[in-house]
Amino acid sequence: MKTNGNDKALEAYKIFPFVAWGLVIGFTYFVYGIAVELQAVATDLKIQTEYLQQQVNTPVGSIESFER
């Protein structure tokens, strides 16, 4: 790839470190948000699984009849 003499490397700009750190911090916040949401969903699924397991293990005689 040919470049002319006016091209600068991205790292040569004075604002580059601030932009780079901003992106790193923003990405960290994004990943943290996803991890917190995933943990909440996993907890909800665990509670639902325990409830369903309890329903499956309920003896047949203790289930109320819904027939009228």
N, C-alpha and C positions, 0 to 999 in steps of 0.2 A: 504494500500500500504506500503510495507516494504522498508525502505531506509537503506543504509549503512552509516557509520560514515563519509565518505568523501563528502557526498552531502551537498551543501550549498544552502541557500535560494537565490533567484535571487537578492533580495534587499541587500544582504550582499556584493556584488561586488562594488568596488569603482566607477566603470564607470556607474553603474545603473542609478543614477540621470540624468546624461548627456544624456544617451540613451532615458530615459523616457521623458525628456523635449524635446528632438529632435523629438520624435514621436508625442508628443502633438502639437508642433509647425508645423510639417509637415502636420498633419491631419487638423489643423486649416487652413493652406494655401490651402489645397485640398478643404475643404468645402467652403472657401471664393471664390475660382475659380468657383465652381459649382454654387454658389449663383449669382455671377456676370453674368455668362453665362445664367442662368435661367432668370434673369432680362432682359437681352438683347433679348432673345427669346420672352418673354412676351411683350416687347415693340414692336417688329416686328409684333407679332400677333395682337396687338391692332391697329396698323397702317393698317394692311391688313383688319381687320374687319371693320374699319371705311370706308375704300375705297370700300369694297364690299357693305356695307350698303348704301353708296352714290349711287352706281351703281343700286342697287335694287330700290331706291327711285326716280330714274330719270324718269320723265314723258315719256310716250310712244311717244308722238309727237316730242320730242326733240332728239330721237335716230335716227341717220342717217341710211339710208337703205344701206345695203351692196349688194343688188341684182343688177345685171347689165343687 
